[in-house]
Structure formats: C-alpha cells, structure tokens
Amino acid sequence: MIINFTSGAEEYFPSKKIILTDSVIKENKLEKIKDVINYLYNQYPKCREKLFNSDLTLCPGMLCCLDDCDWELFGCEESLLNTNSQLLFLSTIHGG
C-alpha cells in the first residue's frame, strides 16, 4: 500500500510517500481508510490535530483520494483497502 502526502500534508511525515508492506498491513489490520488514519495518527504524532482528528476523521481542509478517486465515492473512512491501494492525503489550505 502506498500513502502519498502533498500540498502541505507532507510536513508532518518523514517523506512525501510511505510504503506499507504486506506484513505491516496484516499486523495492524489495515482494512479500511479509518484503520490507516488510526495507524498514521499513532505512528506519526506530528500529524495529530493538523491532519486527523482523534475520532479518525480528516481535519477540515484535508482531502483524501483512494486510487485516484475521491474517497467519498467509496464510503470515506469506511472505504475498503487492499495491499495495492494508493492513498493520497492533501491539504486544501496550502493551495490543494
């Protein structure tokens, strides 16, 4: 699974791209986008309250795409993922 960050969202992570291996996905039960948000929220404290809320939702001004489509087409936080999924988190506050 590949997670990309852009338009200011990358400031809170060590790089613009995080690649999650199959073992990390299985170990952390990353089945839905809300699971990935929870994983990022816990693994990268700098992103807390800037990108994600503690209730596993996006902060205002954040957008998420799943496989190049708006996540709202798939159910937002409840969107199902697989090991080949690609997520993009971007901030509209920085010009999106």
ABEGO torsion letter per residue (X at the ends): XBBBBBGGAAAABABABBBBBAAAAAAAGBABAAAAAAAAAAABAAABGAABBAAGBBBBGBBBBBGGBBAAAAGEAABBBBAABBBBBBBAAAGX
